[in-house]
Amino acid sequence: MTRKEIEERKFRPARQEADDARRAVDTPQTSSTAYRLAFQDTEFLLREDLRPVRFQLELLKPQLLMDEARIDSTFVFYGSARIPEPEQAQARIDAATTPEQRRVAENLAKKARYYEEARKLARIAAQYPVNEAGCRHFVVCSGGGPSIMEAANRGAADVGAQTIGMNIVLPHEQAPNRFVTPELSFQFHYFALRKMHFLLRARALAVFPGGFGTFDEMFELLTLIQTGKMKPIPVLLFGREFWNRVVDFKALADEGVISPSDLNLLTWVETAEEAWAAVQAFYEDIETPGCS
C-alpha cells in the first residue's frame, strides 16, 4: 500500500492509534491493563486462550517479510549443530579429557568435511539468477544455528547473497549465526510453525548428518511427500556411510512398513557438485515459476 493510499483511507491507521494510546492521560482507569489496546497488551497476547492468535502471527510474520524480500523459493539445509568446521576439528580432539570425549570428537571430526560441502552447495545455490519478474529462487535457508546451519548461511554470504535463518527459542542461551541476513533472521516459539516455514517455499532440501532435530525434520518431510501432502522435491542425503549406520532404510522396505519405491524419495550424494547436478536434473523439464 502506497503512502497516498494510506492517507486516503477512511479510518486512521492502527500505528497512529497505537502512538496516541501511549500518550494517554495517566488516571487509574488508563493505568489498568484492561485499558490497553489488545494488540499492545503483551500479557493478554501470552494468555493460553490466545494460542491460536500466536500461531497465526508466527505463520504470518515470516511469510510477509519473505514476500516483501521477493523470495519465491528456498534451498533448505538440515544438519547437525555439532559438526566442527575443518579448522576446528583437531582442536576439539586435543581438548578432550577422557577417552569417551576423544572418541566423540574424532567421530565428529570425520564429518567436518560436510561443513565445507554445505558451504559450497549454498554458494552455488545462492548464485541462481533472479528471474525476469524480479523474484529469487533457491534462496539458502537454514535453522540459523551453528555448524552445518552456519556453513549454509556462510556459503550464501560468501557470494553476497541474502540468506534466511529460522532460529527457535531454547531453554539455553543461543543466537543466530553471524552469516544470517539480519532482515531475514526469524525467531520462532512453535516448532510446528518453524517446520512449516522450512517447507512452504522449499524447492530443494539438503540433509547432512545430524541428530534428533535433523531426524525429526527429515522424516516429517519424507512423510509429507510419501502421503501426497506435498509435491516431491529433491531430498539430497549427504553421508551414505553415516545414514546407513544409524538408519537401515532398506530394512524398513524389507519389513514392509514402507514401499520399496519410497526409497526413491532420497537422492544420495557426497559432494556439493553432485547435489546441484541432481537438483538441475530434477527440474530439467520444469519451468522456473514467476512470483507467487
Beta strands, then each sheet from edge to edge (+ up, - down):
strand 1: 74-78
strand 2: 139-142
strand 3: 164-168
strand 4: 185-188
strand 5: 202-207
strand 6: 235-238
strand 7: 267-269
sheet 1: 4+ 3+ 2+ 1+ 5+ 6+ 7+
end
